[in-house]
Amino acid sequence: MHMPYRLLDGSCILRIYGSGDIFGDREVISERRLERVRIEIYRQKNADKNGEAVFSCGRVFYDCGRSVPEDIVFSQGGECSVIIRGEEFRVTEMKYHYGGGRLRFIVMELAG
């Protein structure tokens, strides 16, 4: 099953980085605009040794049959980020959901 079109109301930019040098500078390999995706952004509190820190987290749902473009290649592990309304989020995890023996949608967990 696919996600309903009414839930796929967002768009974002997927940015893929190459390997960095010893100073941490990374080169942008590609940027692609994703359309008809579901975006959920929320604030999360985490306690560190100095107190509480509030940061943004979220998810992007990419439907393999309805999101555009269809020929997108995803990457993870610090090599990929998503830009939503001018704010860049790091992709921390990717989850693949199957149904009927086929890949139905991909969920990208974000941290920013």
Number of C-alpha atoms within 10 A of each C-alpha: 11 11 18 10 13 9 12 18 13 17 19 20 17 22 21 21 18 14 13 12 9 7 6 8 11 14 12 14 12 11 15 15 14 18 17 20 22 21 19 13 13 10 11 12 11 9 9 8 6 6 7 10 11 10 12 14 19 18 19 22 22 25 24 20 14 18 22 17 15 12 7 13 9 14 16 15 11 14 19 21 25 25 16 16 9 9 9 17 21 21 24 17 15 18 11 11 14 12 10 7 7 10 13 18 21 17 17 23 18 21 21 15
